Amino acid sequence: MTHTTILEGTGEELLQHLVQFPNEHFRLVPLLSDPIENEKPKPKKSHSVLGKYAFVAGGSEDFARDKQTEIEREDKIRS
């Protein structure tokens, strides 16, 4: 089992370490962003509590009134 050492820095900084071991094999993995930026928490997205019916006008009273009117209309048709 080999010992793994992780070195982080610019190319010039790493070159100093690489020249000390000319016969060793190395794996270079470029970092895409500053490591400090990766540690910052991402802001949470806020979600609407109203959901998919947020655009519907009226409230529960309006719904109950309309529903009762609809029930009365259906009762008249059946009678």
Rosetta blueprint (number, residue, H / E / L):
1 M L
2 T L
3 H L
4 T L
5 T L
6 I L
7 L L
8 E L
9 G L
10 T L
11 G H
12 E H
13 E H
14 L H
15 L H
16 Q H
17 H H
18 L H
19 V L
20 Q L
21 F L
22 P L
23 N L
24 E L
25 H L
26 F L
27 R L
28 L L
29 V L
30 P L
31 L L
32 L L
33 S L
34 D L
35 P H
36 I H
37 E H
38 N H
39 E H
40 K L
41 P L
42 K L
43 P L
44 K L
45 K L
46 S L
47 H L
48 S L
49 V L
50 L L
51 G H
52 K H
53 Y H
54 A L
55 F L
56 V L
57 A L
58 G L
59 G L
60 S H
61 E H
62 D H
63 F H
64 A H
65 R H
66 D H
67 K H
68 Q H
69 T H
70 E H
71 I H
72 E H
73 R H
74 E H
75 D H
76 K H
77 I H
78 R H
79 S L
